[in-house]
Amino acid sequence: MLSRQSLLRAARSAAPRQSAILSQTRSFASPASTSDKVKPPVAVYGLDGTYATALYTAAVKTSTLEPTAKAVASLNNIVAKDAKLATILQAPTLTQADKGQIIAELEKAAGLPSSDKTVKNLLATLAENNRLSLLSGVCAKFGEIMSASRGEVEMVVTSATQLDNKTLNRLETAVSKSSYVGQGKKLKVTNQVNPDIIGGLVVEIGDRTIDLSVSSKVARMNKLLQDTL
């Protein structure tokens, strides 16, 4: 999607822009003050979690939570679908000019309006701290915070092949009525494909896992045979 040439061209002209942005964002991910009353609905950990929490706090304070969530989801999709971009973000030798051009290309690809300072500040801060490699993780952790704020419970259904919408809807209806989903919560269903499970399903809801895969049954049968022989 974003070629290395397009990301790095005109790098020299991007340096002044990057310097100006960074001077405004040095404290973006600094620890919150004691007077800070914004409390994320769920704790996320790791360095990417720190940035995601800071982003959530900034978005709440500026009343831009939903636009920020939309922009972050867009950035996450861009990085996930562009292996070349993901490799570039991991490069430890990016210059300030390189980072400035990368930020400009990301903002353009994600369609960030000029008025969106929150997400732009995040990108600039990651660049300043040589943490652009964390972008995907920050997006994922921010997504966790947003799901919690919306009262969503994530259910990941892993299958050997892609499930059709009818099957996913039946699973969603069945699980929504169970004790796995608390009262007033909304179920968010994601289907992941893993041919290694051979068949059946592996259902993950929060910290609970229900393994109904064929590979799991085969493993149990093999263990039983080994123990018997």
SVG drawing of the C-alpha trace seen along z (x, -y; Angstrom):
<svg xmlns="http://www.w3.org/2000/svg" viewBox="-30 -24 50 75">
<polyline fill="none" stroke="black" stroke-width="0.4" points="0.0,0.0 2.7,-2.5 6.0,-1.9 9.3,-2.6 9.9,-5.2 6.7,-7.1 7.4,-6.9 10.9,-8.3 10.7,-10.8 11.0,-14.4 12.4,-13.5 14.6,-16.6 11.5,-18.9 9.7,-16.9 12.3,-17.5 11.2,-21.0 7.6,-19.8 8.6,-16.9 10.6,-19.2 7.7,-21.6 5.3,-18.8 7.6,-17.1 8.1,-20.4 4.4,-20.3 4.1,-16.6 7.0,-15.8 4.7,-15.1 2.0,-13.1 2.8,-9.8 4.1,-11.1 2.5,-9.8 -0.9,-11.4 -1.0,-14.0 -2.8,-13.4 -5.5,-15.8 -6.2,-13.8 -9.7,-12.3 -9.8,-10.3 -9.8,-6.6 -9.8,-4.1 -12.4,-1.3 -9.7,1.4 -6.0,1.5 -3.7,2.4 -0.1,3.2 3.3,2.9 4.8,-0.1 2.2,0.0 -0.5,0.1 1.0,-3.1 0.7,-4.9 -2.8,-3.6 -3.9,-4.7 -2.4,-8.2 -4.2,-8.4 -7.5,-7.4 -7.0,-10.1 -6.2,-12.7 -9.2,-11.8 -11.6,-12.0 -10.2,-15.4 -10.7,-16.8 -14.1,-15.1 -12.8,-13.3 -13.1,-9.7 -15.2,-8.3 -13.3,-10.1 -10.0,-9.0 -11.3,-5.4 -12.2,-5.5 -8.8,-6.9 -6.9,-4.4 -8.9,-1.5 -8.0,-2.9 -4.3,-3.1 -4.4,0.5 -5.9,1.8 -3.3,-0.1 -0.4,1.5 -2.0,4.9 -2.5,5.0 0.9,3.6 3.8,5.9 6.3,3.5 5.1,0.6 5.2,2.9 8.9,3.7 9.7,0.0 8.2,-0.9 10.5,1.7 13.6,0.2 16.0,-1.1 17.9,-3.4 15.1,-5.8 16.2,-9.5 14.0,-12.3 13.3,-13.2 12.3,-9.6 9.9,-9.6 8.4,-12.9 7.6,-11.5 6.2,-8.3 3.9,-10.2 2.7,-12.4 1.9,-9.3 0.1,-7.5 -2.0,-10.6 -2.9,-10.8 -3.7,-7.1 -5.9,-7.2 -7.6,-10.3 -6.9,-12.3 -8.3,-15.8 -6.1,-18.8 -8.2,-19.3 -7.3,-15.9 -4.5,-16.8 -4.9,-13.8 -3.9,-11.0 -1.3,-13.2 0.3,-13.9 0.4,-10.2 2.2,-9.5 4.6,-12.4 5.4,-11.2 6.0,-7.6 8.4,-9.0 10.2,-11.2 10.8,-8.3 11.8,-5.9 8.6,-3.8 6.9,-3.7 7.3,0.0 4.8,0.0 2.0,-1.5 0.2,1.8 0.3,2.7 -0.9,-0.7 -3.8,-0.4 -4.7,3.0 -4.5,1.9 -6.6,-1.2 -9.1,1.1 -9.3,3.1 -9.9,-0.1 -12.7,-1.2 -14.4,2.2 -14.5,2.0 -15.8,-1.5 -18.6,-0.4 -19.5,2.5 -18.4,5.0 -17.2,8.6 -15.0,10.0 -15.5,13.5 -12.9,14.9 -14.0,18.0 -11.2,19.9 -12.1,22.3 -10.2,24.3 -12.0,22.4 -13.9,19.1 -17.4,19.3 -20.4,17.9 -22.4,15.1 -25.3,17.5 -23.1,19.7 -21.5,16.7 -24.9,15.2 -26.1,18.4 -23.0,18.6 -23.5,15.0 -27.1,15.5 -26.4,18.6 -23.4,17.1 -25.2,13.8 -27.8,15.7 -25.2,17.5 -23.5,16.6 -20.3,15.9 -21.7,12.4 -22.6,10.2 -25.9,8.3 -25.9,5.2 -22.9,6.3 -22.6,6.5 -20.9,9.4 -18.3,8.6 -17.6,11.6 -14.4,12.1 -13.6,15.1 -10.0,16.2 -8.9,19.0 -6.3,21.6 -6.1,24.7 -4.0,26.4 -7.1,27.1 -8.3,29.4 -12.0,28.9 -14.4,27.9 -14.0,24.6 -12.0,22.9 -14.1,20.2 -12.4,17.6 -14.5,15.2 -12.5,12.9 -10.1,15.1 -12.1,18.3 -11.4,20.8 -13.7,23.5 -11.7,25.9 -13.9,28.0 -11.3,28.5 -10.6,31.8 -6.9,31.3 -7.6,31.1 -9.6,34.3 -6.8,36.1 -4.3,34.9 -6.4,36.2 -6.8,39.5 -3.1,39.8 -2.3,39.1 -4.9,41.7 -3.3,44.3 0.2,43.4 -0.9,43.7 -2.6,47.1 0.2,48.7"/>
</svg>
